[in-house]
Amino acid sequence: MTSIKITGASGTSEKTGDAERVAGSEWVTVAQEPVELAKRYENESKPWLARWITRSACDPADWISYQVEVSIYVESGGASFLFGYQDEQHHCGVELDCNLNEQETEHPSHAHHSFINIYRIEEGVRHTLGEFPLPQNAEQSAYMRLKINTIGDDWQITINEQQTYDCKATPYRGRVGFRTKDGQKAIFRDLKLTGSDGRVLYSNRFYDPHTTHCSAGTIHASGNGLVLEENMLSICNTPVPVDSPLFRKTIVLPSPPIEARLRIYSLGWYELYINGERSDHRVLAPANTPYKRRMLYDTYDVTELLHEKENVLGVWLGNGYYFNYSRWGWKWNRDKALILQLDLRFEDGSTQTIVTDESWSCAPSPILANDIYDGESYDARLEYNGWNRPGFITNHDWSNAVTADSPEGELVENHQPPITTFTPLKPVAVFHPRPGVNVYDFGQNIAGWARIQVKGQAGSEVRLRYSELVDETGDIDPWTNRNAKAADTYILHGDGEEHYEPRFTYHGFRYLEVSAGSSWVSIEAVPIHTDVEQTGTFESSDERLNQLYRNIRWSYLNNLMSIPTDCCQRDERTPCLMDSAVVEESGMHHFNMQRYYRKWLDDIEDSMTNPDWSGDKVSLPWYLYQHYNDLDALSRSYPSMKAYINHLHEKWPEHVVKDGFGDWCPPNEDGWENYFHEVELVNTSVYYKITSITAEAAAVLGIDSDHDYYRKLADHINQAFQRRFHSGDGIYGSGSQTAQLLPLAYGMVPVKQRVSAANRLVQSIAEKNGHLDTGIYGTRYVLDVLADYGHIDVAYALLSKKEYPGFGYQIERGATTLWEQWSEKGGMHSHDHAMFGGISASFYTRLAGIRPDAPGYQKIWIEPCIPSKLSAVSASLRTSYGLISSSWKKQDAGLQLQVEIPVGTTATLVLPSVMASAAKLSRIHELAPGRHHFTLSFQVE
């Protein structure tokens, strides 16, 4: 016997503009006409009156007696590093004469004697200061880390931190450079110059051909290192400073303002202070964008922070996305600069505007070094107490700011939620791998930094090193950091309890190594990510499935900076359209992503590569429309969507796309070439999908002619796809899991072939012993397709596997975030990539069954898919109309199913066919707003 109990509607709502909003929610949906809503995003403020300002940079010709570090890989013969370079008649040098030809490099025992020569040229005359044999390890490897330091009247030349040579010398002044002679070729990497006060004057990884700052040489094919062929001289003539300056401005107000709006943008990250108080809690601002096209300034209401008489505006700048940031990201290739405008209104109706100009003061900060990858070094002894408060008196360290050239990008107001800090994590364990070193385990892989409290003597150092892994001794394993040094250093001022956390860097880590020359240290880990509102919840009776859900959410948040990054620990962290495209639906179920993704759409609007990468600019506006009823985003994006499809049509007139990444990172034997998978099939199927979306978008926008055109084009693409990949009986391409999944997920398979295609998918899974064999695109749809074709048990078994490859294997190995590869270590592995997390959208849409049946969930479709070996699932989703929830639980009496539908919507509930049939109950039920409880009384496995 079947019994059904339905409870009535509950909850209240209120009207906010044209959208209905549930009381207590901050959700705002967008459903207005596109033309009207577009006004909201126009820059309505008056033109900027402020100037761009910067701190005057030191001429490299004036650099004096600095410490130098540089890595040199000698491919043949030798090479020279030049320092104190004024000109060819006046400079110093370290010459490496390796005398290794290609054959002798392979057989070091046959090599001639290799040596290092230290010299100085004055008035064109060369003076040899020292000549020494190279240490054996350098002679055999041809790789040397060279360090030049001045100690008193001596120069110390160190090779590979092993052998040090001392020679009598004098101070030097000038640039640095590189030289090769006949038969020589070398690669120079990771150059750093440090002044006598500990401040880094200049550093260059030589990642980017546009930012070598040198007169000759090319970037190595690996993207790492400046290559000099034989007989080349390369001088660093145009270095860009890597400092962290302070700016301050004193203003006197006749009375407290009744309105104070401040707008700010900087090249490099900034912190903003009003009378010593932070303007809000955001970090790593401003947002990363394609700077040459658009720059997003931040707007603050600072009315409550200002008062009558003297006030101080303070701004602290760091490097941020500067020239040492990855060449695959958006970055500044010039010095830091600042623009700020404060508009004030007073009770008497008068107004005042404060702007950045040459009247601002600036000085070096206590930050000695700051880098997005390498970390931050901070000397508390160099602090200016009260520098950002009234009453501070500047000294000789402070000078007037200078006017900077304006960047070419357009200043546009930022509407994206800011990056902020979140609840700190306490250590869950501590290891002691060697004397004087502690390694803390925070139990969770995060993006962020450490926050410390410390006591000790002035000049003592606390050194922090971050990693995602530890080795068998409990020591950190920085392997996934790749070239990122991921280290912070704090130098104590020695006055009681001190607090420190970095400002202008962040790290991906679970483990933290602390080396401290201090008496007491307390430490916690601070997560950071964009401040997005949680909207979805999910829980099941399977703790491993719950852990996977948590791992996906953490991976998503850790890579949610002002751009969706690929990873958060190594020297990359770039805007990756492909990685974002496969997780955006998932993200919209977890969080309110509307404002965040609107900004991202503007960032990527001019991307014109292959569908697996640039297709994001077409699919994302459609997801925003479906999930939030964001008609404005769809309308604004439509010209770009259309132009992109036309571009693909022109480039691939036969409709088969042959380039791209494909189903990126399936299980593989490692190696770059193995990360690509089913490239043509994936890109052609995505091409079909985004062309179909463009046709549907045209219909929504009332452009009937475009709808007909792109619908026909999509049909032609599918026909070409069938000719190219369908071998009959529903088998596509190689018959792999990916090859079967995408045509089924995108509706490309002819109706009569769909069951056969799904059966082949199940067979391909069985051929892999029930394991996944998919990359990021296939994994996104595996649960959807298997559930839709009656194989939910196969899908659940995939998620339950503990062995490689699979999510369960990662969890068994202690993962708290998703890995970049299914394997644990290899040539390109991070342990915090979000790109495999797209599958969690299916937790909501298939396991709980919540799907939109009309844009913005005004109509709701609920069709839970219930695996035989899973006992319970509960999920909720907050929409602009209110909370939708769906939960089911197997009990002795049968299946308990509860559904909540918000006011202003309707829903269709579809019960599982087997259960409905066994219970002699109709599968389909139309539900009104309210809470509904179903009890299906029959035997449940």
TORDO-980633 format. One record per residue (C-alpha): x, y, z; residue in one letter. Coordinates in steps of 0.1 Angstrom, whole numbers, padded with zeros to 4 digits, always signed. Layout:
! residues N
XYZA ...
This chain:
! residues 941
+0000+0000+0000M +0012+0035-0009T +0006+0065+0013S +0013+0101+0003I +0014+0129+0028K +0017+0165+0015I +0022+0195+0039T +0011+0229+0027G +0029+0260+0017A +0048+0282+0041S +0072+0311+0040G +0068+0348+0032T +0081+0369+0003S +0084+0405-0006E +0087+0423-0039K +0120+0441-0047T +0118+0459-0080G +0109+0434-0107D +0123+0404-0088A +0107+0384-0060E +0129+0380-0029R +0126+0357+0000V +0127+0377+0033A +0161+0375+0049G +0179+0367+0017S +0204+0389-0001E +0198+0373-0034W +0188+0396-0062V +0178+0382-0096T +0181+0400-0129V +0150+0398-0151A +0146+0433-0165Q +0148+0442-0202E +0185+0443-0213P +0185+0479-0224V +0171+0492-0191E +0194+0471-0170L +0225+0480-0189A +0222+0515-0174K +0231+0500-0140R +0265+0491-0153Y +0274+0524-0169E +0299+0546-0152N +0277+0573-0140E +0304+0591-0120S +0320+0623-0131K +0353+0620-0150P +0384+0613-0129W +0402+0645-0118L +0431+0626-0102A +0465+0619-0117R +0484+0587-0118W +0512+0589-0093I +0542+0566-0085T +0573+0567-0064R +0604+0579-0082S +0625+0549-0092A +0662+0546-0087C +0684+0546-0118D +0701+0512-0121P +0733+0530-0129A +0732+0541-0092D +0728+0506-0078W +0757+0502-0054I +0774+0471-0038S +0743+0450-0041Y +0740+0412-0036Q +0733+0392-0067V +0719+0358-0072E +0714+0342-0107V +0712+0307-0120S +0733+0299-0150I +0730+0268-0172Y +0760+0265-0195V +0751+0247-0227E +0785+0250-0242S +0819+0266-0234G +0810+0290-0206G +0794+0324-0199A +0800+0356-0179S +0778+0375-0155F +0785+0412-0154L +0778+0435-0124F +0786+0471-0115G +0782+0477-0152Y +0787+0514-0163Q +0800+0506-0198D +0824+0483-0215E +0853+0503-0200Q +0840+0501-0165H +0824+0470-0150H +0830+0439-0130C +0824+0403-0140G +0824+0366-0130V +0835+0345-0160E +0828+0308-0160L +0850+0288-0184D +0837+0253-0184C +0855+0240-0215N +0829+0214-0220L +0819+0203-0255N +0789+0182-0262E +0807+0149-0259Q +0826+0159-0229E +0794+0170-0211T +0782+0135-0214E +0815+0122-0200H +0826+0147-0174P +0857+0127-0166S +0871+0136-0200H +0865+0173-0195A +0893+0199-0194H +0898+0218-0162H +0870+0243-0156S +0875+0275-0136F +0859+0307-0124I +0876+0341-0130N +0866+0372-0111I +0877+0404-0126Y +0872+0442-0127R +0877+0465-0157I +0887+0501-0150E +0894+0525-0178E +0893+0496-0202G +0921+0477-0183V +0911+0442-0170R +0923+0433-0135H +0920+0397-0124T +0909+0396-0088L +0908+0358-0084G +0908+0326-0105E +0896+0293-0089F +0886+0259-0101P +0849+0252-0103L +0835+0228-0077P +0830+0193-0090Q +0792+0193-0088N +0791+0225-0110A +0816+0212-0134E +0796+0180-0140Q +0761+0194-0142S +0769+0226-0161A +0742+0242-0138Y +0753+0268-0113M +0736+0290-0088R +0759+0320-0086L +0758+0344-0056K +0779+0376-0053I +0780+0393-0020N +0801+0421-0004T +0814+0414+0031I +0836+0443+0043G +0863+0448+0018D +0858+0413+0003D +0837+0400-0025W +0823+0365-0018Q +0814+0344-0049I +0794+0313-0040T +0786+0285-0064I +0756+0262-0056N +0758+0272-0020E +0787+0249-0017Q +0819+0266-0026Q +0828+0302-0017T +0856+0322-0031Y +0869+0354-0014D +0888+0382-0031C +0898+0417-0021K +0878+0443-0040A +0861+0477-0037T +0825+0489-0039P +0808+0488-0073Y +0780+0507-0089R +0759+0501-0120G +0737+0476-0139R +0740+0439-0144V +0744+0419-0176G +0753+0387-0194F +0779+0378-0220R +0790+0349-0241T +0821+0345-0263K +0831+0322-0292D +0816+0287-0288G +0796+0297-0257Q +0759+0294-0251K +0741+0298-0218A +0707+0302-0202I +0703+0327-0173F +0674+0322-0149R +0660+0337-0117D +0680+0369-0113L +0677+0388-0080K +0695+0419-0068L +0693+0429-0031T +0705+0462-0016G +0726+0465+0015S +0694+0472+0035D +0679+0439+0026G +0654+0453+0001R +0651+0435-0032V +0660+0460-0060L +0651+0439-0089Y +0642+0404-0098S +0634+0386-0130N +0624+0350-0137R +0628+0355-0175F +0594+0339-0182Y +0582+0365-0206D +0598+0377-0239P +0582+0411-0234H +0597+0417-0200T +0634+0407-0202T +0644+0443-0197H +0676+0433-0214C +0693+0445-0246S +0697+0410-0261A +0687+0373-0257G +0655+0353-0261T +0633+0334-0237I +0640+0297-0236H +0614+0274-0253A +0604+0261-0219S +0593+0296-0209G +0620+0298-0183N +0653+0316-0188G +0671+0341-0210L +0691+0324-0237V +0723+0339-0251L +0739+0324-0281E +0776+0328-0287E +0792+0363-0289N +0763+0381-0273M +0762+0410-0248L +0730+0416-0229S +0727+0445-0204I +0697+0450-0181C +0690+0486-0191N +0653+0491-0183T +0646+0472-0150P +0612+0477-0133V +0613+0483-0095P +0599+0455-0074V +0594+0475-0042D +0564+0481-0019S +0559+0518-0014P +0537+0537+0011L +0517+0568+0000F +0501+0593+0023R +0481+0625+0021K +0469+0648+0049T +0436+0666+0044I +0418+0691+0066V +0380+0691+0066L +0358+0720+0078P +0333+0695+0093S +0325+0658+0091P +0312+0650+0056P +0277+0637+0052I +0288+0617+0022E +0323+0605+0012A +0328+0583-0018R +0363+0571-0026L +0374+0555-0059R +0408+0539-0062I +0428+0518-0087Y +0464+0508-0087S +0489+0490-0109L +0498+0464-0084G +0478+0453-0053W +0469+0480-0028Y +0458+0484+0008E +0437+0515+0016L +0437+0532+0050Y +0416+0561+0063I +0431+0576+0096N +0449+0543+0102G +0418+0521+0097E +0414+0497+0068R +0386+0508+0045S +0372+0473+0045D +0384+0437+0047H +0393+0431+0011R +0427+0418+0001V +0446+0414-0032L +0428+0443-0048A +0423+0455-0075P +0408+0428-0096A +0428+0411-0123N +0416+0419-0158T +0430+0422-0193P +0446+0455-0183Y +0452+0469-0217K +0414+0468-0223R +0398+0474-0190R +0408+0483-0154M +0383+0478-0126L +0385+0505-0099Y +0370+0500-0065D +0345+0523-0048T +0342+0528-0010Y +0318+0547+0012D +0342+0561+0038V +0319+0586+0054T +0321+0571+0088E +0360+0570+0088L +0364+0608+0082L +0360+0636+0108H +0365+0673+0112E +0400+0688+0109K +0430+0666+0101E +0426+0633+0083N +0451+0611+0065V +0446+0589+0035L +0472+0561+0032G +0478+0536+0005V +0503+0507+0005W +0513+0491-0028L +0527+0457-0037G +0537+0441-0070N +0506+0419-0075G +0502+0407-0111Y +0534+0424-0122Y +0560+0414-0149F +0571+0383-0131N +0536+0369-0132Y +0531+0341-0157S +0531+0352-0193R +0498+0333-0198W +0481+0357-0174G +0470+0393-0175W +0497+0415-0160K +0514+0449-0158W +0547+0452-0175N +0556+0485-0159R +0561+0501-0125D +0534+0504-0098K +0512+0534-0099A +0481+0547-0081L +0451+0568-0089I +0426+0579-0062L +0397+0603-0060Q +0377+0612-0028L +0345+0631-0034D +0330+0648-0003L +0297+0665+0004R +0290+0685+0035F +0259+0694+0054E +0259+0730+0041D +0258+0717+0005G +0294+0724-0003S +0316+0698-0019T +0353+0690-0020Q +0374+0666-0041T +0407+0651-0030I +0429+0635-0057V +0462+0619-0062T +0489+0643-0074D +0525+0654-0066E +0515+0667-0032S +0512+0631-0019W +0542+0618+0001S +0558+0584-0004C +0584+0562+0012A +0597+0526+0011P +0577+0503+0034S +0590+0476+0058P +0584+0450+0030I +0617+0440+0017L +0604+0417-0010A +0569+0407-0023N +0560+0383-0051D +0528+0365-0059I +0547+0332-0061Y +0578+0335-0039D +0562+0353-0009G +0570+0383+0012E +0598+0394+0034S +0590+0419+0061Y +0614+0438+0085D +0594+0452+0114A +0624+0473+0125R +0617+0495+0094L +0581+0504+0103E +0569+0540+0104Y +0546+0539+0134N +0515+0560+0126G +0524+0567+0090W +0487+0565+0080N +0474+0585+0109R +0471+0623+0117P +0501+0638+0135G +0528+0617+0118F +0559+0638+0109I +0577+0626+0078T +0615+0624+0077N +0642+0623+0050H +0629+0589+0039D +0598+0605+0026W +0596+0624-0007S +0569+0637-0030N +0552+0613-0054A +0558+0618-0091V +0533+0618-0120T +0531+0585-0139A +0520+0579-0174D +0484+0568-0177S +0478+0532-0187P +0459+0526-0219E +0430+0506-0205G +0396+0520-0196E +0387+0527-0160L +0355+0509-0152V +0338+0504-0118E +0341+0470-0103N +0309+0452-0093H +0326+0418-0085Q +0325+0407-0049P +0360+0413-0033P +0385+0388-0021I +0385+0386+0017T +0399+0365+0045T +0379+0339+0063F +0378+0320+0096T +0414+0309+0104P +0423+0272+0108L +0442+0259+0138K +0469+0232+0134P +0457+0197+0138V +0492+0182+0141A +0528+0193+0143V +0559+0174+0131F +0595+0180+0142H +0616+0168+0112P +0649+0184+0125R +0661+0206+0153P +0647+0242+0153G +0620+0234+0127V +0583+0227+0132N +0559+0216+0104V +0522+0223+0111Y +0494+0204+0095D +0462+0225+0092F +0441+0195+0081G +0429+0212+0050Q +0445+0224+0017N +0437+0261+0013I +0447+0292-0005A +0459+0319+0018G +0487+0325+0042W +0499+0321+0078A +0491+0346+0106R +0516+0346+0135I +0520+0360+0170Q +0556+0360+0181V +0580+0373+0208K +0617+0376+0204G +0648+0398+0201Q +0650+0425+0175A +0665+0412+0143G +0654+0376+0149S +0637+0359+0120E +0606+0337+0116V +0608+0319+0083R +0577+0303+0069L +0576+0278+0040R +0544+0265+0025Y +0535+0232+0008S +0507+0209-0001E +0526+0178+0009L +0550+0164+0035V +0574+0135+0031D +0578+0104+0053E +0598+0123+0079T +0571+0150+0083G +0592+0176+0064D +0575+0197+0038I +0576+0185+0003D +0573+0216-0020P +0572+0196-0052W +0538+0209-0064T +0550+0245-0060N +0573+0240-0090R +0593+0272-0093N +0573+0291-0067A +0595+0296-0036K +0563+0300-0014A +0581+0315+0016A +0575+0344+0039D +0600+0359+0064T +0593+0382+0093Y +0621+0400+0111I +0612+0411+0146L +0614+0446+0160H +0617+0431+0195G +0591+0450+0214D +0567+0426+0231G +0542+0405+0213E +0542+0410+0176E +0517+0401+0149H +0523+0394+0113Y +0506+0382+0082E +0516+0389+0046P +0498+0414+0024R +0509+0411-0012F +0512+0374-0018T +0493+0342-0012Y +0501+0305-0012H +0484+0271-0017G +0491+0249+0012F +0481+0225+0039R +0515+0223+0057Y +0537+0251+0070L +0573+0249+0080E +0583+0273+0107V +0619+0281+0115S +0621+0307+0142A +0649+0325+0160G +0624+0336+0186S +0612+0325+0220S +0575+0320+0212W +0553+0315+0182V +0516+0310+0178S +0503+0303+0143I +0471+0298+0123E +0462+0295+0086A +0441+0322+0069V +0419+0311+0040P +0412+0337+0013I +0388+0337-0017H +0362+0358-0033T +0334+0366-0009D +0305+0347-0026V +0273+0338-0008E +0267+0301-0002Q +0235+0290-0019T +0237+0252-0021G +0240+0224+0004T +0244+0187-0001F +0247+0157+0022E +0244+0119+0018S +0246+0088+0038S +0280+0080+0022D +0308+0098+0040E +0332+0094+0011R +0307+0111-0012L +0304+0139+0014N +0342+0142+0015Q +0343+0145-0023L +0317+0172-0021Y +0338+0191+0004R +0369+0186-0017N +0352+0200-0047I +0339+0231-0028R +0373+0238-0013W +0391+0234-0046S +0365+0258-0062Y +0369+0284-0035L +0407+0282-0033N +0409+0290-0070N +0382+0318-0068L +0404+0349-0068M +0393+0379-0089S +0398+0354-0118I +0390+0317-0117P +0426+0304-0115T +0438+0270-0126D +0458+0264-0094C +0469+0283-0063C +0503+0270-0053Q +0528+0269-0082R +0542+0296-0105D +0510+0298-0126E +0476+0308-0111R +0464+0321-0145T +0429+0328-0159P +0421+0294-0175C +0389+0294-0196L +0388+0257-0201M +0391+0249-0164D +0364+0274-0156S +0340+0263-0183A +0337+0228-0169V +0329+0239-0133V +0307+0269-0138E +0274+0250-0135E +0288+0234-0103S +0298+0267-0089G +0264+0282-0095M +0249+0254-0074H +0273+0260-0045H +0273+0298-0045F +0257+0329-0058N +0281+0335-0088M +0261+0360-0108Q +0282+0391-0102R +0314+0372-0102Y +0307+0356-0136Y +0294+0388-0152R +0329+0402-0146K +0345+0371-0160W +0325+0374-0191L +0338+0409-0198D +0373+0396-0192D +0371+0369-0218I +0349+0385-0245E +0377+0387-0270D +0390+0352-0266S +0389+0335-0300M +0407+0301-0297T +0393+0266-0298N +0359+0256-0285P +0372+0237-0255D +0388+0269-0244W +0369+0299-0258S +0336+0282-0258G +0332+0295-0222D +0322+0329-0236K +0291+0312-0252V +0281+0287-0226S +0285+0309-0195L +0260+0336-0206P +0235+0307-0212W +0241+0293-0177Y +0236+0327-0162L +0203+0330-0180Y +0192+0295-0170Q +0203+0298-0134H +0195+0334-0126Y +0172+0345-0154N +0200+0370-0163D +0186+0382-0196L +0210+0412-0195D +0241+0390-0194A +0228+0370-0223L +0219+0401-0243S +0252+0419-0237R +0272+0387-0246S +0252+0378-0276Y +0273+0398-0302P +0305+0382-0289S +0288+0348-0289M +0277+0352-0325K +0311+0366-0336A +0328+0336-0321Y +0306+0310-0338I +0311+0329-0371N +0348+0328-0365H +0348+0290-0360L +0326+0285-0390H +0351+0304-0412E +0381+0286-0397K +0366+0251-0399W +0343+0251-0429P +0341+0213-0429E +0327+0216-0393H +0352+0194-0377V +0375+0212-0352V +0410+0196-0352K +0429+0217-0326D +0426+0221-0289G +0432+0204-0256F +0403+0179-0258G +0393+0160-0227D +0422+0173-0207W +0441+0151-0182C +0426+0117-0184P +0444+0089-0165P +0478+0087-0183N +0514+0077-0180E +0524+0113-0175D +0540+0136-0200G +0526+0166-0218W +0515+0147-0249E +0495+0123-0228N +0473+0151-0213Y +0455+0156-0245F +0426+0132-0252H +0400+0129-0280E +0409+0164-0292V +0388+0165-0324E +0358+0147-0310L +0356+0169-0279V +0361+0202-0298N +0337+0193-0325T +0310+0183-0300S +0316+0215-0279V +0314+0234-0312Y +0280+0218-0318Y +0269+0226-0282K +0278+0263-0282I +0263+0268-0317T +0231+0253-0304S +0232+0277-0274I +0237+0306-0297T +0206+0295-0317A +0186+0293-0284E +0199+0326-0272A +0188+0342-0305A +0153+0328-0299A +0152+0341-0264V +0162+0376-0276L +0137+0375-0304G +0162+0374-0333I +0144+0347-0353D +0166+0349-0384S +0197+0342-0363D +0179+0314-0345H +0172+0297-0378D +0207+0302-0392Y +0225+0289-0361Y +0201+0260-0357R +0209+0249-0393K +0246+0254-0387L +0244+0232-0355A +0226+0206-0376D +0254+0207-0402H +0280+0204-0375I +0262+0173-0361N +0260+0158-0395Q +0297+0163-0400A +0303+0148-0365F +0283+0117-0373Q +0302+0112-0406R +0336+0117-0389R +0331+0098-0356F +0301+0075-0357H +0311+0040-0367S +0277+0025-0362G +0256+0009-0334D +0260+0041-0312G +0298+0038-0311I +0317+0071-0315Y +0354+0076-0321G +0375+0052-0301S +0345+0041-0281G +0361+0055-0250S +0341+0068-0221Q +0347+0104-0233T +0337+0096-0269A +0304+0082-0257Q +0297+0107-0230L +0298+0140-0249L +0275+0132-0279P +0250+0118-0254L +0253+0148-0230A +0249+0173-0258Y +0220+0155-0275G +0239+0147-0307M +0231+0110-0309V +0201+0100-0331P +0172+0088-0309V +0174+0053-0322K +0211+0050-0314Q +0210+0065-0278R +0204+0033-0259V +0232+0016-0278S +0255+0045-0272A +0248+0044-0235A +0253+0007-0234N +0287+0012-0251R +0295+0037-0224L +0287+0012-0197V +0309-0014-0215Q +0338+0010-0218S +0336+0016-0180I +0336-0022-0174A +0367-0025-0197E +0384-0002-0172K +0374-0024-0142N +0347+0001-0133G +0370+0031-0131H +0368+0065-0147L +0389+0070-0178D +0379+0106-0185T +0394+0141-0184G +0377+0172-0173I +0349+0173-0200Y +0340+0136-0197G +0340+0137-0159T +0317+0166-0159R +0289+0146-0176Y +0295+0110-0165V +0270+0111-0137L +0244+0130-0158D +0245+0106-0188V +0246+0074-0168L +0217+0086-0146A +0196+0097-0176D +0200+0064-0193Y +0192+0042-0163G +0227+0034-0151H +0228+0054-0118I +0243+0024-0100D +0272+0023-0124V +0277+0060-0118A +0277+0056-0080Y +0301+0027-0082A +0325+0050-0102L +0324+0075-0073L +0329+0047-0047S +0361+0032-0061K +0390+0035-0037K +0417+0025-0062E +0435+0045-0089Y +0421+0062-0109P +0392+0080-0092G +0381+0105-0066F +0381+0077-0040G +0418+0071-0045Y +0426+0107-0038Q +0405+0106-0007I +0422+0074+0005E +0455+0093+0000R +0443+0120+0024G +0432+0146-0002A +0411+0175+0010T +0410+0191-0025T +0410+0179-0061L +0442+0169-0079W +0452+0181-0113E +0459+0145-0124Q +0443+0113-0113W +0478+0102-0102S +0495+0117-0072E +0528+0128-0087K +0542+0134-0121G +0554+0161-0145G +0525+0184-0140M +0505+0179-0109H +0490+0203-0084S +0469+0191-0055H +0444+0219-0057D +0427+0221-0091H +0390+0228-0095A +0387+0215-0130M +0374+0180-0122F +0348+0195-0098G +0321+0199-0125G +0306+0166-0115I +0292+0181-0083S +0265+0199-0103A +0251+0163-0108S +0248+0159-0070F +0221+0185-0071Y +0206+0178-0105T +0206+0140-0105R +0211+0126-0070L +0188+0152-0055A +0171+0159-0088G +0167+0197-0086I +0168+0213-0121R +0154+0246-0136P +0123+0240-0158D +0123+0277-0166A +0150+0304-0163P +0157+0314-0128G +0138+0284-0113Y +0104+0300-0117Q +0094+0265-0128K +0113+0236-0111I +0119+0200-0122W +0127+0176-0095I +0136+0141-0106E +0159+0123-0081P +0180+0093-0093C +0184+0069-0065I +0213+0044-0064P +0205+0010-0049S +0235+0012-0026K +0231+0048-0014L +0207+0052+0016S +0200+0089+0017A +0206+0123+0000V +0196+0158+0010S +0202+0190-0010A +0190+0225-0011S +0194+0255-0034L +0186+0291-0027R +0172+0310-0057T +0158+0344-0062S +0124+0330-0053Y +0136+0313-0021G +0148+0279-0010L +0143+0247-0030I +0151+0215-0012S +0149+0178-0021S +0158+0149+0002S +0151+0112+0002W +0159+0085+0027K +0154+0047+0025K +0138+0032+0056Q +0122-0001+0065D +0088+0013+0057A +0099+0024+0022G +0112+0056+0007L +0107+0089+0025Q +0109+0119+0000L +0106+0155+0011Q +0104+0185-0012V +0102+0222-0005E +0090+0246-0032I +0093+0284-0028P +0064+0309-0032V +0060+0322-0067G +0070+0290-0084T +0056+0257-0094T +0073+0223-0097A +0071+0190-0114T +0081+0160-0094L +0092+0128-0112V +0095+0097-0091L +0119+0069-0100P +0101+0047-0124S +0109+0014-0107V +0097+0027-0073M +0067+0044-0087A +0057+0013-0106S +0062-0010-0076A +0042+0014-0055A +0015+0016-0082K +0019+0053-0082L +0020+0078-0110S +0055+0090-0117R +0046+0127-0124I +0032+0150-0098H +0026+0188-0101E +0035+0206-0069L +0024+0239-0056A +0046+0261-0033P +0051+0246+0001G +0066+0216+0018R +0057+0182+0005H +0063+0148+0022H +0059+0115+0002F +0061+0081+0018T +0064+0053-0008L +0055+0022+0013S +0071-0008-0004F +0102-0029+0000Q +0133-0009-0006V +0167-0026-0012E 
